[in-house]
Amino acid sequence: MSELLKRFKGITEDPGLSFTQKARYLSLEAENSLPYPELDEETAKALEERVICDMYEGHAPFKPRYVMPDYSVVLEKGSTFLELDPATTLDEAINSLMIAYHHVPSVTNMPVFIGRLDNLLLRFCDDVSDEDLYKKLKLFWRYLDRVLPDAFMHANVGPTDNRVARTIMRIDAELKQIAPNLTFIWDPEVSSDEIFSQACESIIECSKPHIANNPLHQPLFDEYGYGVASCYNVLPLCGGASTLTRINLREVARRSKDTADFFENVLPKYIDLNFRLTEARIDHLFNKSGFFEGFLVKEGWISRDRFTAMYGIFAMAQCVDELQAKEGRSGKYGHDETANQLGHRISKVLFEAVEARPMENCWRGKAMLHSQAGLSDDDGCTPGVRIPYGSEPDPVTHVQALAEHHAFYPSGVSEILTLDETIENNPAALEQLVKGAFSLGFREFSANVSNNDLVRITGYMVRLSDIEKFKECGGSRINTTVLGAEAADKGKILERAPRVMSHELAPRYSQ
Amino acid sequence: MNLPLATVSKVLKFSCVDGPGNRLVLFLQGCNFACPTCHNPHTMKLCNDCGDCVPECPTGALTIVQGKVVHDPNICDQCDRCLDVCPINANPKVTQYNVDDVLALLYQNKPFLNGITISGGEATTQLKFIIALFTAIKTDEKLKDLTCFIDSNGYLPEAAWKTVLPVTDGVMLDIKAFDNTLHSLLTTRSNQRVLASAKQLFAAGKLHELRYLLIPGRTDSSQEIKELADFVRALDSATPLRLNAFQHHGVKGEALTWPTMKEPDTERIAAELRSAGLTNVVVPAVYI
């Protein structure tokens, strides 16, 4: 049996995976047994060394990484392909959405964006009582978590204060599910103080929603606007992102003699190589995969010319510390003014490079810079421009250290503030922190409250109690060797992958 | 007139436990109580330059210059060894701030702040500074919407409160015990002034919150709890009352042998106080 067939066999027989998880890993293995889109030697080498990274999106991109449909199309016009009439009631609208989600792909094959739900549903709610609205949305929420169990699936509400947004945030705080993830889009000119307070109280309850700063995002997009998907990717609605590639800035710094060499030679080289990687992947998607001939485009859910390319970076902290050491300076990223300014300078250079490079088959002819949240295996590299976990200063100093980066990352900055649980008795403090952060230029705000069962890891949600169960079953596995076959079987049952996964973070099967 | 200076042991830019919203907190050095249960005992006394800490400092951040202990914050790695070895519960790492220094801190962090709280140590031992600072904040166009709070043990006499209350928005006041002998044992001082301060602050509309530290076997007796309920009811049964639960975190000395206050007992007492008519009893969010 060939190595490949052995891997297929291993997946089908892995007792820790559900059958849907097996099907997914089999399809990934199959895709990855195909040759990679053609890369020049230098780009292939950089990818091999993982100085640049394709997020293990697969060898033959046949669907965009993030699809951000305009779901109002299916609600207003129905769908010929799906044989759906226009929705006329709230029940029909929710039902059409539930059907629609199954036909929206993404890198994980599950939808990462399920719509700006209040915009979509509000017009069907006139004759619906508050109690009925609550009941219907609660069932909808339960359906989403159980049927589309991906922690990256993302709903948006706001900026207006409305019944749907309020009810969704209330249900989300009550159910404390991992899926869907939720963003409240905040705009001081539009959002009421009450709904902003509700969002902050909900964060204290369950670390959701994430709050997006509409006045900073909206001007970058057109009349269609934007949506927030996955972990904090801000993308054009009715389009999305073809691909996400990223530069490991730590590796770039390691390959540089000093700061001057970094800026003059090494960083520009890898910026270019990451562009080439991005272009090769986009070329396959647009010119070979046939994706844009499908019904999503024909019916107007998405438009071929509204897909951007996300140009990601990560390990800013390790990069800056590496360069600081090469310059004989000890100040650490996040804590030292010189180190922080060096970080801001790197972000600016990256932003200017991405703005300057024309890209084919890309919304507005350019990629969008992104501070990328990481994979589960990133070898000690800190996500995006974040301060390394465990060494963060107080939340105010934290925000002040990072705020200047935010202007350079139009497609999103994944940042998480950890707050201790004393905030529970004082939500006004959280509100002021969010307002302070936004006034300094933060594009988005996410927080973990440290006693919540539901917490963010790199941006997606997990339940701490699930992790605890995992740790316990790690212990059982060790015991199995002594306790024999019966215990071994039990141990393997306990090893099951959690029902709700973060599929983006597990892009490959690893035994 | 001499410009008042504050001796500050610590500044926090983010605190959600020192009054409404997020507050910049100045912890002033020095206290007129000496509670064995103190969780910041190194804030009690002012340094007497004995120098015992200097040879203990692993990074060489402490030196003696012209008979004074000098601290270099650029070398210090905050190991707090100096606090552990200090024979008098003082702190060699204090910084002197004048009013303009604090105003600069407030400007820098203004978008994040609902207000400022002066804590300690005992804040009111440096009353002149507080009055000067709060007056400056109230007359500064960019800062005057910040609320000015004091966290106090209540030992300040009535006449002195009158000098600071016009520029103070609220006071968080600790009552350690109602039985005066117990209060003396727990603080080294009588509680007469403390109880009088609570009444005076309430009458002035400046009592933001009362705080009561539950110590098992000492301040959690049914008699103490009854007197606490009676006292609060006599003010206003809606007065915010924060129950703190004695824990060992930060404590030095004898009180480390005292039992800690557990969550179920705290909840039980909170329930008793609520059934006695108090409507605004807050329990700790965390037990560490």
Interface residues (C-beta under 8 A of the other chain):
Chain A: D394 P395 V396 T397 V399 L419 D420 E421 T422 I423 E424 N425 N426 A428 A429 L430 E431 Q432 L433 K435 G436 A437 S439 L440 N451
Chain B: L12 K13 F14 S15 C16 V17 P20 G21 N22 R23 N109 P111 F112 L113 N114 V282 A285 V286
